[in-house]
């Protein structure tokens, strides 16, 4: 199999072709010329590289399992009051996989498992706040769209007030100058 091999017309020390640097027509300077020669990748190696690239592309398609979804992942609870509690809680919990959707809206398998767990625990009589706390202990504060007010989250709660105050101060100064 014939291919192309890059051969620089000059090496790093400036040896090799003795044409002037600017003489591109003569192939001089720091240009690279393509010269026919033996392929640097044998056929077997090319087949392996192609197989590896296809495996990388196909991996996301094979990531989902073939197991059926959990019982309550996509089914509502028979008691409308319990289902309303579960739905309200699921809208305030972030999907760990999607990261931008609630578990109620996500199609990820993990979100389905979390929905099933929420519905199962609500059907067993557990309070939504206890379920939220259990999920926070397991996945961290990030899983909740409703962060708690504690010293760690004070900047989250204070930043909008500080920014509004700063904006009002700057706007006040700007309007005074224009009078």
TALIN-V941077 format. One record per residue. RES is the residue in one small letter. SS is DSSP state (a for helix, b for strand, c for the rest). Layout:
BEGIN
{{RES SS} {RES SS}}
END
This chain:
BEGIN
{{x c} {x b} {x b} {x b} {x b} {x b} {x b} {x b} {x c} {x b} {x c} {x c} {x c} {x c} {x c} {x b} {x c} {x c} {x c} {x c} {x c} {x c} {x c} {x c} {x c} {x c} {x c} {x c} {x c} {x c} {x c} {x b} {x b} {x b} {x b} {x b} {x b} {x b} {x c} {x c} {x c} {x c} {x a} {x a} {x a} {x a} {x a} {x a} {x a} {x a} {x a} {x a} {x a} {x a} {x a} {x a} {x a} {x a} {x a} {x a} {x a} {x a} {x c} {x c} {x c} {x c} {x c} {x c} {x c} {x c} {x c} {x c} {x c} {x c} {x c} {x c} {x c} {x c} {x c} {x a} {x a} {x a} {x a} {x a} {x a} {x a} {x a} {x a} {x a} {x a} {x a} {x c} {x b} {x b} {x c} {x c} {x c} {x c} {x c} {x c} {x c} {x b} {x c} {x c} {x c} {x c} {x c} {x c} {x a} {x a} {x a} {x a} {x a} {x a} {x a} {x a} {x a} {x a} {x a} {x a} {x a} {x a} {x a} {x c} {x c} {x c} {x c} {x a} {x a} {x a} {x a} {x a} {x a} {x a} {x a} {x a} {x a} {x a} {x a} {x c} {x a} {x a} {x a} {x b} {x c} {x c} {x c} {x c} {x c} {x c} {x a} {x a} {x a} {x a} {x a} {x a} {x a} {x a} {x a} {x a} {x a} {x a} {x a} {x a} {x a} {x a} {x a} {x a} {x a} {x a} {x a} {x a} {x a} {x a} {x a} {x a} {x a} {x a} {x c}}
END
